[in-house]
Amino acid sequence: MVDINKIRIEPPIINSSCAWASELAQLEELYNSPHTGAVTTRTATLDGFTEDSSHAVVFGHTSASTPNSYGYSPHPLSSYIRWTQSILSRGTNSKPFIISITSNTVNELSQMVEHIQELRRTLGDDSEGSPSRIAIELNTSCPNIRGKPPPAYSFTTLLPILEVLTHAYRADRTLTIGLKLAPYLASFQFEEVVESVASLSYDLEDGNRVNPFAFFTCTNTVGNSLFFAHQTTSSLGETNAYALGPILGGLAGEPIHALSLGNVYSFAHLLESHKDKAMREIKMIGVGGVMDKSGVQRMKKVGAAVVGCATLLGREGVKGFEKLA
Ligand SMILES: Cc1cc2nc3c(=O)[nH]c(=O)nc-3n(C[C@H](O)[C@H](O)[C@H](O)COP(=O)(O)O)c2cc1C
């Protein structure tokens, strides 16, 4: 059992935000599984993302890999709020939903956070005593949005957006907030993220020091990856065709496992040795290429409190989580 601020995750295995956590039926199945300790929804925008045939996922046939060119969910945040409310009001346990959202603008993000807070008030989720059943994950790292590189790669530009979440947390410390981060390659990038987030810590009246962010989810897919069609299970025998319409996409699954482990390790190390006590409270959700129990163990060994999977879910369905227990 792992507590992250006010949410409780038991078992500490979850799906990470993805195209297979997009529809009501998929979310219900994930919620009903005894092998998931929380359900993460596909990233929603305020009004829904315009999806077309260029947005797709393919499965590699020589490795458990999934290049994809998806943007965000076509369903607006209001759908996820309605679905989450409907599932949780029937649910009998404390399994939480991590609602993944994104926005580039302060106004829009403020509205989205307010909608989620309304849901939490309706569910009685904002009381001090019992565990909370709703958390927010801000996706800063989708590599597939044309003309908009992931803000996670220029982290200081994200500060106005992070201020919105800071403001929400200052008003209600029962709100659990996390950041979905990109895969980074150089040590200064990890330091920039950690120091930017540390700049948002503050002291409470009782002298306790807190940070608005309770978790980092690492990593998102590796952008600008390229698969040929013949490398995928949807191959029609062509040799030169590209697997994805936009040619480039975000890579997930086994080929990114080493990079994701390195990212979790780097963040965990920086956080646990941080001079700001509030930063030492931030927990890691390790995601990237976890396909079996040994992958879970590796993620835990490098500092993940909770382990998440997307490719496993896409390849094997919810029953894939059974083998991680
Ligand atoms: C088809 C697909 C869709 C995804 N959509 C999202 C998304 O909406 N939001 C998000 O934060 N991450 C998204 N991801 C990234 C996953 O959450 C995860 O970070 C990444 O796939 C690495 O984990 P894995 O190797 O277990 O797949 C998506 C991944 C895939 C494969």
The ligand as a MOL file (V3000), in Angstrom:
LIG
                    3D

  0  0  0     0  0            999 V3000
M  V30 BEGIN CTAB
M  V30 COUNTS 31 33 0 0 0
M  V30 BEGIN ATOM
M  V30 1 C -1.1800 4.5170 -27.4310 0
M  V30 2 C -0.6230 5.3450 -26.3130 0
M  V30 3 C -1.3140 6.4760 -25.8780 0
M  V30 4 C -0.8030 7.2500 -24.8370 0
M  V30 5 N -1.5100 8.3380 -24.4140 0
M  V30 6 C -1.0570 9.0550 -23.3450 0
M  V30 7 C -1.8320 10.1150 -22.8060 0
M  V30 8 O -2.9500 10.4210 -23.2550 0
M  V30 9 N -1.3090 10.7960 -21.7500 0
M  V30 10 C -0.0910 10.4800 -21.1760 0
M  V30 11 O 0.3180 11.1200 -20.2120 0
M  V30 12 N 0.6490 9.4500 -21.6700 0
M  V30 13 C 0.1830 8.7430 -22.7170 0
M  V30 14 N 0.9210 7.6720 -23.1700 0
M  V30 15 C 2.2100 7.3470 -22.5280 0
M  V30 16 C 2.0850 6.2510 -21.4630 0
M  V30 17 O 1.3510 6.6850 -20.3420 0
M  V30 18 C 3.4690 5.8100 -20.9510 0
M  V30 19 O 4.0670 6.9130 -20.3430 0
M  V30 20 C 4.3760 5.2910 -22.0460 0
M  V30 21 O 3.6380 4.5520 -22.9910 0
M  V30 22 C 5.4820 4.3990 -21.4770 0
M  V30 23 O 4.9320 3.3150 -20.7970 0
M  V30 24 P 4.8260 1.8390 -21.4480 0
M  V30 25 O 6.1920 1.4850 -21.9200 0
M  V30 26 O 4.3110 0.9850 -20.3600 0
M  V30 27 O 3.8640 1.9430 -22.6050 0
M  V30 28 C 0.4220 6.8890 -24.2200 0
M  V30 29 C 1.0930 5.7340 -24.6460 0
M  V30 30 C 0.5900 4.9710 -25.6660 0
M  V30 31 C 1.3330 3.7340 -26.0970 0
M  V30 END ATOM
M  V30 BEGIN BOND
M  V30 1 1 1 2
M  V30 2 1 2 3
M  V30 3 2 2 30
M  V30 4 2 3 4
M  V30 5 1 4 5
M  V30 6 1 4 28
M  V30 7 2 5 6
M  V30 8 1 6 7
M  V30 9 1 6 13
M  V30 10 2 7 8
M  V30 11 1 7 9
M  V30 12 1 9 10
M  V30 13 2 10 11
M  V30 14 1 10 12
M  V30 15 2 12 13
M  V30 16 1 13 14
M  V30 17 1 14 15
M  V30 18 1 14 28
M  V30 19 1 15 16
M  V30 20 1 16 17
M  V30 21 1 16 18
M  V30 22 1 18 19
M  V30 23 1 18 20
M  V30 24 1 20 21
M  V30 25 1 20 22
M  V30 26 1 22 23
M  V30 27 1 23 24
M  V30 28 2 24 25
M  V30 29 1 24 26
M  V30 30 1 24 27
M  V30 31 2 28 29
M  V30 32 1 29 30
M  V30 33 1 30 31
M  V30 END BOND
M  V30 END CTAB
M  END
